[in-house]
Structures are given as C-alpha cells and as structure tokens.
C-alpha cells in the first residue's frame, strides 16, 4: 500500500491580509508577530512622515533602526484618511482584508468615521484589533499612556530592582510588547471563530490589562496572605537557590527549583556540606535563610570562573546560564542554531540584524532572512493595482 504523502506545511497565516494603521510599538509588534507567521501586512501610514518611529534613532544612513527592528516583512502605502480620494482607497483595502489593526486612543477611529460599529456593519467579515493604554471601557479609557506609565500602574516596577532602591523600569518596553502579543493571540482566536461563523469581531486590548495579566502569582499571594510583594533583585520570591551568583569573574544564574536539583548543585559546586546543613534542608528553609545560602554558595563560586561553573553545573543537569550582554546573546550557539537573529538586506541601511521568529512550525523551513522594513509608500503601485484595479495616484 502506497501512503499518501502529507502536504507540505505552509506558513500558519498564509492568505491572511492585515491592514495596519498602528504605529510605534504595541500595534507594530503585534503585526510583526503575525507577519512572521505568514500574514500579509500592509502598513497604512501618514503621508510625509509615516509611522512615528521612523524618526526614532539610532539611524543607519538616515533609516531608523528602531523602526527597522519592528517592521520587516511588511508593505507600506501612505494615505491621508481625511481626504476623500485616500479614504476611497482605504475602503477598497478593507473590502478584501481580513484584519484591521490600530493603536489609537479610543474614540479616534470614530472621529475618522471608521469606528467598530461602522466598519462591522459595512464589512461584517472584517476583524478589528485595537491596542490602547486603557481599553474601550473604564474611567481611564480616554487617557493617553506610554509604556512607562503602565509599567508603573500595572505593578511590575514595584517588583523590579533591589529592595530599598529607586524604582527601576524593566529594560524593554514590556507594556507595549505584552499588549502586542495579547492582541496577536486575540486576533488569531478571532480568525478561528470567523472560520466557523463568517463574521468578524473586535479585539480590545489594553496595555494596563496586559500588565495585570502577567503578574504571575502576585495578585493571588497578596490576596490570601496580605503581604505586599516587593522587589528581590534577581532572586525568586519563593524558591532558593534561584538567582544570579557571583563567581570569580562575573555572575552565573543558578535555578535549582527543587531538593533534587539543590543536591546536584552542591555536587557541582564541590560543596557536599550544603545539603547536610539544616538551614538548607528544604526549599522553605532555604528561602528563609536565603542570605546565608547566598553567602555559602558565593564562597564556593569565588574559587573559579563563570565558564568553569557553567560546565560543572550543566554536566550535573542543573539549570544554569550566563548573564549575556547583547553581543554575547547574538553570538550564543543556541540562538544561532534557532535562527533567532537574522540578517536583512535593506536598500538604504545595508545589512541589518533583527530578531528572528520564535514560532517554529515543524516541517516548515525556518526563515533565515526577512523582507526589509519598507520605505514610506514603497508598495503603493502594487497595492493600488491589486486592491483598486489601477495605479492612478501611485508615486512616481
């Protein structure tokens, strides 16, 4: 019996067209995620200036590297949605699109005549994705917000840094990025639902909501114990040893999440007395005596280098790793093997490196490069030809 070969996998979102009105980070991070999974993303940008982040440094030959990092695999057309001729083009795009994404303050799209109720009545198949600081409802809905604002309001800054120190921002714009990821999740769910019903829905994602959503067990623990969670540096709030420890030439992260791993850690550090010390007999005791545990472990670690201890810990099966700066992270063989840093050939900036796609599909070749971040209005002629049926008004 001859087996029928399985079909060759295609990108997960192949055939999905997204009209992207968003700018800067939350919305563009969402559409980048979807583009990397195979969706066609058409950025609709303001004529003359485009996405605000095109003006964000650093620059390479005049092209924003910030913009470039978030906008590969996308197309660009410039439209002024206050002009009738451009509105007509925009509406042609919506007729054939699957998803519209925007990250304006609530009420802005309604002022343009493109609010959810209007679009849903006219294009019932269209899925609408909105990311904003506070969402469509609640007393803060119309407030402006940036990443730093929601990091503060959402609790994550209160858990970041060292006890008694000044407030510390998470080193990336996690407020925008988590909103972008949750929006991407919601839009994929809406695409699944529409496949069954034929009707689109609106996904309303708020940056503050997303910060609350990623608080792990902080909400639950506070509610039941009354203890206000606080920053612990690199330590875990309830597991030990689980932090960065100082070796002779730097820091090594050791995450021994149970008694067995702690036993293996003591073997790797050549300190059998650690497991027989009554202060460290259980995770609860280790956590109660976390300062003493750190002292004992760093005495052992001070005898050799980070590289030495990483080899020893890995050989024993203990979860451990270095604290990489960006150059070392890029060069890491695991990062390289998974194509998590890819080179892009940009006609303006030359070769640039951007983060790869973390969503791997078994059987589908992993992308080793992306299409470059678009120049403003770069794809106008092709988009007009396909969606409008002419290239009238295309840039020369």
Phi, psi and omega in degrees: 000128179271124180282138176287124181295144178290146179296148177292129180300146174245161177308142189304323184250024177302133181093351179270129179249128183241127173264119191249104176268000188281165180212163180072268190223305188302305179293311178299328176293321175300309184289331172297316179300317180289322177297320180293341176265007172111356179289151172271121182245121178250110178282124173260112189243161179289128179303141176090316184244323181071199177309133181309325186288352173297341180262004182270131175279172002284167184238153171233111183052038176089354181260131182294126176283333175297309178301316184298324183295335188248356191231023171292164176062027180232160175250162182226136169223138180262124180222139174259106186285008172259359178253135185301317183294324178283327175298322179297319177295314180304317181291329173295322177297317182294329180301323185255353183280159175262325187220141169245132178237134175214154175227044174279165172295141180308135181104339182295314181294327177296320179296329178279353183086016183234036175291168184302314183300317180295312182292321182295322178293324184273325181231076187298339179282343190285132173265136186243122177245125181234129172242131179213175182297316189230003175086182185280349185226170179094163186293341181261006190309318185271001180287150171280153178208146170239168181311312184299325180296312183283334172300318178291313184288329187275358174099344188291328178293327180293345181252002188249141180101200182248150181306133177082356181274174176289158179303140182236124175286141170300139193292347172242168182279072188292337176294314177292316187293317178294324176297318178298319180291316178296325177295319177299319177298313181298320180293323176295321175296321179293323176296320178296316180295319182295330178300332180269326188254337185079003185242135179278166178222168177258132175254118184250107184243130179250137179301318180297317178305318184292325176295320177296321185294335183261019183282011177054239182257011187299318181294311183296316181296316179296317183301321185268335183254337184079000180272128181280119179300146184222168181290148181230021184065234177267357182288153170278146183291345183218000183238139176213142357282133185200075184191184173269132180240148183275124170261192185291334185230017181159201184245145175234134178272127176236127182233086180261094192275003178204175184297321179299314180293328177294321176299315178295325178297316180298324177294315181297323181276359179060039181229075182298339180294342179299317184281342178266351178291121183299339179291340187241021188292330180225166178299320179300316179291321178298322179290322177296328183248038189295327178294315179295321178297317178299317179300313183294318181292322181287335172299315179292314184293334181294347183280351181204182189271167175303313182300317179299312183290326177298318177298316182293316180293318180295322179299329179271355180084019179274128176298118183205157179194167176278171169258098184279139162278179186298316178301319180289325176298315180300321184277353183301130184298331178289318176298318179294316183297329181268007180054044181270359166228120183241152178265138180236134178265108181257135184291342179258307187272351184080211180283128175232153177251137179225166177293141178279189183266117181282351180269102182263136179247118182299129181094348180254125181303138181283136180294127178258356174204163178237163170288145189291158176300135189287149165288153179303125177068018186299327188255020185304308185299314181294321180292317179297319181298320183280317189266332184254334179094008176205168176250018179299130182089001178291146179295141179284000000 
